[in-house]
Amino acid sequence: MQIKRLIPQLLLRGKRLVKGTRFSDFVDVGDPVSQAMICDAQGAEEIVLVDIDATRRGSCIETEIITRIIQACRLPIAAGGGIRSVHDARKCFRAGADKIVVNTEAIRRPELVRELSREFGSQSVLVSVDVVRKPDGFFVVVESGTKEVANPLSDVIVSLVAAGAGELLVTSVDREGSMSGFDVELYQSYASRVPIPIIASGGAGTYDHIVSLFRETNCDGCCIGKMLCLRDYDIVKIKAYLTGRMVPVRDA
């Protein structure tokens, strides 16, 4: 088994850190810079930082937040929210981001992924795919889960990989913020067939949820959000538990 990544996911509304459930009922949980510093001290490999309201506002994530985090800790940052163009992405990279996260615009226009990968390299392009489960399969939603796209998940993934995505962050909307466990079936269906890394998101609530994800799927990593903010867990404890269960992770 390859080394697995544990990635704190910081969701922003403006300049504040928030947590919600199934993309709604958000509550303020503090300062993103302070939380990033804690994650850095505990041995996280990287951070995913996304402004969840940027697309609705018609704007891009505020780059000041990226710079403040970069100045406060050593962690690589994948930053996103409202990125619609190479120009938007360049602002994030200039602010200090190591990767950019694209979601709605990339799903609707895979050509954007091609433009970004040509300009910055595919390793710098993380495409976020939000997924809902229906009786006839898995489908993709955009604009913070409010609108469903016509194509099924399999077709969306094929188009994103072909366009040059470096990684996929696949979030189960049904499990997001629930702390009820990952949708293992979702990742079993796709992680072994996709030629680029897949990061799972949505549902982490206990040590064993993470162990099950990595033992039963080929996901390269997982995002952890509410579990770190609202329960007595931290990256050090999680890594120690995974190591004890023979799941390889980098030392904290």
N, C-alpha and C positions, 0 to 999 in steps of 0.2 A: 504494500500500500504506500502510495506517495505521501509526502508531507502535506498535511492539511492546514488551511489558513483559517484563523478566527478573525473576523473583521467587524469591529464595532461600526454600526450604522447610525449616523447622526442625522436626524430629520429636522429641518429648520422651517420656521415661519418667520421670515424677516431675519432678525438677529437672535432669536431665541430657539432653544432646543425644545422639541415637543415629542410626545408619544401618543399614539392612538390605537384604535382597534379597527381592522378592516377598512383602513383609509378614512376613518371618521372618528368623532369623539376625542379630538386631540386635547391634551392638557400640557401646560408648560411644565417642563422638568428641569429648567436651569439654563446655565450659560454654556454654549457649545465649546468655547475655548477651555474652560475649566474641565469639562468632561474629556476633551481631547488630551489634555495633559495627564489626566488619570489613566486613560487608555495607554498612553505612551509609557508611563511609569510601570504599568503592569505587564508590558511586553507584547502588545498588539503589533501585528505586522504592518497594518495600514488602516486607514479610515475611509469609509464612504460617507461623503457629506452632500446632502441633497436638500435644496429648498423646494418644499412640496407645493408652495403657492406660486412659484415663479411663472409657470406656464399660464396659469389663470390670470396673473397680472399682466401677462404679455411682456415680461422682462426676463433677464438672466439673473442667476444667483449673484448676490453682492460679493464682489471680489475682495472687499475689505475683510470679510470673515475668513476667507482662505488665507490671506496674508497674516492675519492675527494668529491663526492656528500654526502656520508654518514657523512663525517667529517664536512660538511658545513651546513647540515640541518637535521631535525629529521624525515623526511618522510621515511616510508617503500619504498623499491625499488624492482620492478620486472624487472630484467635485462636479456637481451638476444641478440642474434645475433651470428649465427654460432655454437651454442651448438650442439654437436654431440654425447656426451658421458657423463657418470657419472663424469668422470675426469674433463671435461669442466665445468659442473655444479658446482662441488665442488670448483673450482677456483673462481667462481662468489660468492658463499656463503661465502667463506673465505674472500673475498674482502668487504663483508658487505651486499650483496643482501639478501632480505627476501624471494623472490621468483625468479624462473628462467622462462624465456620465451623461448619456443621451437616452431619452425615452420617447416621448410622444412624437417628436418630429422625425426621429429615426425610424419608428414603426411606420409612420405614414409616408415617409420618403427615404427609403434605404439609400438613395443616392447620396444623402448627407453623410452616411457612414463611409461611403467610398471617398468622398471629398476629405473627410477628417483623417482617414487612415493614410491617404496619399500625402497629406500635408504634415501630419505629426507622427505617423507610424501606427500600425494596427495595435501594437502593444499599449498604446496610450488611449485606446477607445474602448470604453466599457459601456455596452448597451444594456439598459435596464428594461426588462420585459415583465409586465404585470399580467398575471394569469388568473382566470376564474374557471372553476370546474362546473361543467354542465353534464346532463345525462348522456349526451352524445360526444363528449370529449372536453379538451381543454381549449379555451379561447383567450384572446389577448384583449386587454382594455387599455385605454390611454386617458390622458387628462385626469390623472389621480384616480383612476378607476371608474370614471363617470361615463365613458363611452366605449362601446365594444367595436372592434374592427371586424371586417367581413371574413378575413382569412383565418383558418384555424392556426393553432400554435405551431404545428409542424411546418406549415408554409412560411410563416413569419421567420422562424429560426433559419430555414434554408436561405431565405433572401438576405438576412443579416450576415450570415456566415459568408455568403458569396460576395457581399459588398465590402467585406474586410474587417468586420468586428473582431477585436482582439479577445474579448471575454464577454460572457453573458451573465447578467445578474437577474435571475429568474425568481420572481416573488409570487407566492401564493396569496392572492388577495383574501381568500377565504380563511387563511390561517394567520394573516398578518396581525401582529399585536395580541393574538389570542393566548400565546404561551402554551398551546395545547399540543405542540409537536409539529414537525415538518410534514408536508404532504409527500411522503416517501415515494408513492406511486408516480407522482408527477416527475420526480427526478430520475426514477428508474426508467421511465419511458424515453428520456431524452439524453441524459448525461453520458451514457455509453456510446451514443450514436453521433454526438456532435464533436467535431475535430478541434474545438477550442475550449478553454476552461469554462466551466459553469459554476457559479456561486449561488447557493441556495439562500433564500430569505423568506421569512414568515413562519412563525410558530415556535421558535426556540424558547423553552421555558425551564428545562432541567438539563442536567448533565447527560442523562441517557437519551434525550431527544437528539443531542448532537452525536453521540456515539452511534445511534441507530442510523442516522443520516449517512455517516461516513462508512459504516460497515455494509449498508445495503444499497448504496449508490456509488457512482463514480464522480460525485461532485468534488471539485478541487478545494472548495472552501464554503463557509457559511457566514452570513451576516447575523449579528446579534444586536438587538436594540433594547427593548423593554426589559429583558432579562437582566441586563447590566444596571439598569436604573432603578428598578422597582423591587428587586429581590436581592438576597445576600449572596450574590455571585460576583466574581471578578475574573479577569483573564487568567491570572495566576492559578486560581482554584480550578478553573475549567481545564486548563492545559495539564495540570497535575492529574486530574481525574482521567482525561483522555489517555495520557501516557500510561496510567495504571491499567487501562483497558486495551492496551496495545494499539492505540490509534496514534500514528506518528505526527507530532507537531514540533515546531521550533521551540527551543527553550524560552521561558518567560524572562 
